[in-house]
Amino acid sequence: MVISNWYCNNCSTNALLDGAGIGIGSTNIRKFITWNNATNALMTSENWNLASGKHYEINGTDVLTSDTLLVGTGASVHSPSTNILTLHTNGTRETSIDASGNLGIGTAVPTDSANIANTSVTSAGIVTAVEYYGIFKGSIPNFQLYSHQTRTI
């Protein structure tokens, strides 16, 4: 079946039969959108491209825009034009990385290499020797090291 540069691949009366699809282009250059029963999905021979200002939805929920990817209920990765990468959980910004590489956890605007809920730790203050690795507990300068080997503080 041909309708002015639209072609039907393996056409039948049901456009969603396994292997059926729509071809777009001339007879020599065709791009296909095809139904696959095995994966229960529409597949394309090309990359999808969203027009500027548009978004991709699943069941009426935005899951992809030009600057945001929804990765679960209330969780997203966002990169607005301010060159900050943000991670959101429960719909709230929790982590930010700015254009300078500063990391903020629990703060919207990181000011140091690691800015954690109003307690700043710079990379110079982190011990990296093998025998001293661990998880910092408490606020600087009164922190304690957690020993992974002995599982004690």
C-alpha positions, -999 to 999 in steps of 0.1 A, spaced: 0 0 0 14 34 -10 0 68 1 21 97 -13 55 88 1 41 67 30 46 29 27 32 1 48 57 -27 56 40 -62 57 6 -45 57 -26 -62 67 -58 -48 82 -41 -46 116 -12 -20 116 1 -34 149 6 -70 137 41 -84 145 64 -69 118 39 -45 104 49 -9 103 50 24 85 78 34 61 84 71 55 104 83 24 109 73 -12 111 36 -23 149 37 -21 152 57 12 128 44 38 127 49 75 105 25 95 84 25 126 76 -12 133 56 -31 159 75 -60 177 53 -85 195 82 -102 213 91 -69 231 56 -54 230 71 -22 216 71 2 187 106 3 172 122 27 147 150 24 122 162 59 132 168 80 164 138 98 178 143 136 180 120 158 201 112 192 187 123 222 207 100 228 236 84 194 234 86 164 258 81 127 259 54 113 281 44 79 295 8 76 306 5 114 307 37 119 328 67 139 315 97 115 315 120 133 291 124 170 282 154 189 268 169 193 303 152 167 325 151 129 327 125 113 351 141 81 364 113 70 388 84 83 408 97 116 422 133 110 411 149 130 382 182 142 368 180 179 357 205 202 339 191 237 334 208 263 313 227 275 344 252 246 339 243 229 371 235 191 372 209 184 399 195 151 413 160 151 427 143 126 450 107 127 462 104 158 439 130 178 459 165 188 448 189 168 469 223 170 451 239 196 428 271 197 408 280 232 395 300 241 364 332 243 386 327 207 398 316 218 433 293 191 449 264 201 471 244 176 491 213 190 508 222 225 495 211 241 462 242 262 457 275 244 465 304 267 474 332 242 480 344 210 464 321 192 489 294 212 506 272 189 527 241 202 545 259 234 556 291 216 566 319 223 541 347 198 535 373 206 509 393 179 491 424 190 510 407 178 542 400 143 531 425 116 540 432 93 510 458 69 524 447 33 523 448 27 560 427 58 567 398 53 543 363 54 557 331 73 561 332 107 579 307 110 608 299 142 626 308 178 616 342 191 608 365 194 628 350 170 653 346 141 629 352 104 635 364 77 611 345 46 605 368 15 600 355 -8 573 378 -36 585 367 -35 622 333 -20 615 338 5 644 341 42 648 
